[in-house]
Amino acid sequence: MIPGRFTGRRPYRSFWRTCNLLSLSLCLSLGQSGLSVQAATPTTPDELNNIRVYKHIARSTVLITSAYMSHHHVTQASWKGIGSGVLLDDQGVILTNAHVVDGTARITVTLHDGKRLPAELVGSDPLTDVALLRVLLPKSSVVAAQLGDSDKLEIGQKVLAIGHPFGLGYAFSTGIVSGFGKVMGTKQENIQRTIQTTAPINPGNSGGPLVDSDGRVIGINATVMLEAQNISFAIPINAVKSIIADLHTHGRVIRPWLGVKGKFVTDELRNLFALPLVDGLLVLDIEDGSPAEKIGLRGGKLDVVIEGEPWVLGGDIIVAINDQATQTSEQFAKVFRQLKAAQSVELTIMREGESSMRTVTLGERPSPPNQAQPPSLDALPALFQGVGFVPF
């Protein structure tokens, strides 16, 4: 036998017996000294409310797994994407982001209790990044979410986000509304008002609910700005409400289409150039085959960059539609909400300092084709804050 080496079981038993005695002595000494180990319990009203909101909204939140398939004759590959969604009613309608499910071959929804269900795509709108799914719900304790009013949000108001980051399970985070911005989308030149928050979200959170302190859904988490810290974006729930009916009925959102891309004339633009510029929507480009092209509207020809922002000067300026002013973004948005596809409207335009009228029948805005997304945990790249083109 080599000295110092254990060859039998008795030394091991002696060693573990000694460890057990030491552990017992430590526990007794802690007890005698009055120290005790207790589980941490929530003590503040804010903590208690967070727990209440989480338990409520978690039952309305689902995990969405999307399977994609490439049908290329050389590389027939398949991959998966993940996201989150929120249950809208007891009929199994689920709200999520369009980029989570567009172009998928198969969609699977996992409920809060772990049940996995196949889902069908009811409708999708890439312009607002909103989609509706439907599943056949089992008789269970699934609870539909309550929708709030995003127009009443204030900067500094507390918000809470829930979802399935990286598919690791339910995760809950808190933050505040840090701003309201116009964020330019990545699939088309679209400006939409968004909720900017400090609530941390990650890939897999897309499509999950952003709620207020009462557990009411006030937004749908969309993305995070990768280049910054604590800047996340959500789609206002009121914007979602305005298109749900179209998604249910038509599977898409029917929008009026003139076929122009433009920007609103700014004071900086007028001060820099000796051009006959007035307030209104400056037409930068005309889309081929559009109603705007058919009535002879003109786009710009002179490319310039002002403080890092691209412009194309020399085009017509739309100052009114049906005698309603469209000289600011607010005025334009108000008028645009009243317009319908196939509607005949009268445009007031300024061209080289002279005013004229044009009558045009609006078309339906074409939808971008749905294509399978590259394999990614979150198909939508980070949005960036800024001023983009106004599509009309």
N, C-alpha and C positions, 0 to 999 in steps of 0.2 A: 504493500500500500504506500502510495506517495504521501508524505507528511503534509498536512494542511488541506488535503482534498477530501470532500465528502464522498463516501462510497455507499452509504446506506441512507435510510429514511429518518432515523432518529434525530440527527442534527437539524434537518429541515423542520421537523415537528417542534423541536425546542425553540427554533428561531421564530416560528409563527405564533407559538404560545407566548413568547416574550412580547411580540408586537401587539397581540390582543390585550395583554395585561396593561401595556402602556396606553393603548387607546382607551380602555376602561378608566384608567386613572385620570387621563386628561378630561374625559367627560364628567367624572365625579368632581374634579377640581373646578371645572367651569360652572357646574351646578351649584357648588358651595359658594362660589364667588358671586352668585346672583346673576351671572350672564346667561342669556338664553338666545337661541336662534329662532327667529320668526320670519314667516313669509312676508314680503313687502305687500302692503295693501294700499290701494288708492285712497288718498286723503283729501285731495282738493276737488272742488266742484267741477273744475275743468277736466281733471282726469276721469272722474266718474262719467261725465258727459261723453268724453271720447270713447269710453268703453261701451256706453249705451248706443252711440251712433254706429260704432263698428259692428256690434252684434246685430243691429237692425239691417244695415246696408249690405253686410256680407252675404246675407241670405238672398239678396237680389243681384249679386254680382256673380258672373260666370267666367270660366276659362274657355277660350276659343282656340282650337287647334286647326290650322288650315294646311291641307296637303296640296302641293303643287306638282304638276307633271309637265315636263318638256317633251314635245312630240317631234323633236328634230330627228331626221332620219339617221344621223350619225351618232348623236349623243342623246339617248333617251334617258334623261335623269329625272329624279323626283326629290323633293325636299319638303320641309315643313316650316310653318311660321306659327307664332303664338301671339295672342292678344287677350284682351278682356272685353266684357260686355255687361250690359245691365238689363234686367228683365223689366219690361214695360207693363205687362198685364198678365192675367191668368190664362191667356190664350197662347202663351209661349212666344210672344214677340220680343225680340232682343235687339237692343240698340248697340252699335259698335262703330268703329272707324271703317271707312271704305277700304283703306289701304291694308287692313288686316285680312280682308276676305276677297278682294277683287282678283279675278283670274285664277281662283282656286279650283281644284278638281273635286275636293271633298272638304266639308266643314264638320267638325265635331265640337259639341258643347259639353262641358263638365259642370254640373250644378254644385251648389254648396255642399250637398250631402255625398258627393262623389259619383253620382250617377252620370254616365256618359251617354249623350244622345246625338244622333245625326241631325244636322240642321240644313235647312234650305235657305237660299238667298232670296228675300222678298224684293228688295230694291237697293240700289246703290247710287250715290251721288259723289263722284270724285271731286267736284268743285268745292263742296263743303266738307269732304272727307267723312261722310256719314253713310251708314248702311243699316238695313234692317234684316234680321234673320227670323226664322220661325222654327220652333221645335215642338214636338208633341209631349207636353208635360205630363208626368205621372201624378197621381194623387199623393201629394206630399205637402210639406210645410213651406214650400217656396213662396216667397212674398214679393209682390211687384213693388218697384221703387216708386216713391212719390216725387213728382217733378216740381221744382221751385220756379222762381222768377229771376232770371239772370239780369234783367234790366234794373233790378233794385240793388245789385251788388255795389259795395263801396270799397275803395282802396283802403287797405288795412283790415278788412273783414277776414275773420278766420275761415279757412276752407280745409277740407279733409279729402284725401285721395285714397282709393282702394283699387287693387288690381292684382295681377299675377306676374310680377317682374321676373323675367328670365324663366318663367314657368315653375318657379320654386315654391309656389303656394301663395295663399293670401298674404298680402302685405298692406299695411296701413300707415299713412304718413300725413303730417299736418303742416300747414303753412298759412300764409295770408295772401289776399289779392294784392299783388304788387303793382299792377297797372292794367290798362286796357290798350291794346295796340292793334294796329293793322299789320297783319303778317302775310307775306306773299307766299303762296303755295308753290310746291315744287313740280307739279304735273302740268300746270297751266298758269298763265299770268293772271292770277286772281287775287284780289285784295279782299280780305274778310276780317272783321273785327273779332278779336280773340280775348280770352281772359288770361292774363299773365299772373302766375303764382310762384311762390317759393316752396310749395309742397314738392318734395323730391319724387320723381317718377323715373322709371327705367324701361328699357325694352321689355315688352310684355304687358305694360300698364295701358298701352293704347286701347281706347275704346271703353275703359273703365270709368266709373262715375266720379265726378268731383262734387262734393256735397257741402252744404252749410252746416252750422252747428245744430240744426234741427233734423239733420239727416235727409234733407231734400236735395235732389239732384239739380245742380245749377250749371253743370258743364260736363262735357265728355273729354277726358284726358286725351290729348292728341300726340304731343311730342315734347322733347326737352331740347334746349339749345346746348349742343355738345361743347361749344367753344366757351361757355360761361358756367358759372356756378349758381345753383338755385334759381334758374329761370326755366319754368315749364309753361306750356300753353294748353289751353282747353277751349273747346268749341262751346260758345254760350248755348244753354239749353233752349232759349227762346228762338235762336236761329234754327235749331233742330225741329222745334214744334211747327215752324212755318212750312216745312217740307215733308213732314211725315205722311200727310194725306196723299201727296203725289207719289211717294215711294210705295205706299200701300196699293194705290189704284193703277199706276202705270209702270211701277218698277224703276222709275227714273223721275227726275225733276224737270218739268217742262218750263223752260225759260224763254223769254223773248230774245230775239237775235237780230241785231242790225248789221253786225260784222265789222265793227271798228275796235281799235285799241287806242286809248287816249290817256291824257293826264290833264289835270285841272291847272289852268294858268295861274302862276304865282306872281307875287310882287317882285321877287328876285328876277324872274324871267323878263318881266316888262322893263325893269330898270337896266338890264344888261343889253337889251337888243332894241334897236330903233325899228320895230315892226308894229304893224297895226294889231296889237294884241288886246283882247277884251277878256273879261272873266267868262269862263265856260270850259267845256271839255274840248281840249285841243286834240284833233285827230292825228295820231302818229302813223297809223297803218290801216289799210283796208284789206279785209280777208277776201280771197278769191271766191267768186261765185256767190257772194253775200248780197243781201238787199241793198247795203250801202254802195256796193260796186255798181249795181244795176241802175241806181238813180244818180250816179256820177259824183258821189262824194270824193273828196281828195284827201289823201294822206300827206304827211310831211316828206321832204326831200333832203333837208339839211340836218346832218347828225352833229350834235354838240353834247358836251358833258359839262354840267354845272354842279360844282361841289361834289363831284363823284357820282352824280346822278345823270343817266343818259336821257336825252331828249331828241326828238326829230321835229324840226320846225318847218313851217310853210304850209301846214294842212288847214282844213276847215276847222272852225270852232263852233260846236253845238252850244247855243246859249239858252234854248227853250225847246220843250216838247209839248205839243198841244197847248201852247201859250202859257205853260208853267215853266218858270225859270229853272235852269239846270246849271247855274254859274258856280255852285259850290258842291262839294261832295255830299253834304247833307241834303241839299235841294235835289240833287240827282238821285240819291237813294230813295227819297220820298216819292219822286215821280216814277222811278223804275219799278217800285213795288206795285204800282197801279197798272202796269203794262202786261199784255198777254201776247202769246204767239198768235200769228195770223191777224193781229189787230192793225188797222190802218191808222197811222199817226202823222202829224204835221211837224216837221222839224224847222226850227229857226236857226240858220247858220250865218256865220260871218266869214267872208272870203275876201282877203285883201282889203279889209276895211269896209266892205259893203255887205248889207244884210239881204238875205233872200230866204224864201220858203221852199221846202221840198216835202212832198207827200210820199210816204213809203209804207208798204205792208211788211210788218216784222215777220221774220221766220222763227223757227225753233232752234235754239242753240244746239249744235251738234255735240254729242257726248264723245269724249275720248275713248278709244278702244280699250277694252279690258285685256290686259296681258299678264301672264304669269310673272310674278316678281322674283328677283334673285333670292337665293336662300339667305335669309336674315331673320334675326329674332324680331325685328321691327322694320317693316318694309319702307316706312316713310322716313327719309332723311330729316335731320334737324331743320326746322323752319328758322328763318332769320327775319329780324325786325327791319322794316324799311318801307319805302313807298314804291309800289309797282305800277304796272299798267292797269287801267280800268277796262275790262272787256264788256262790250255792249253789242 
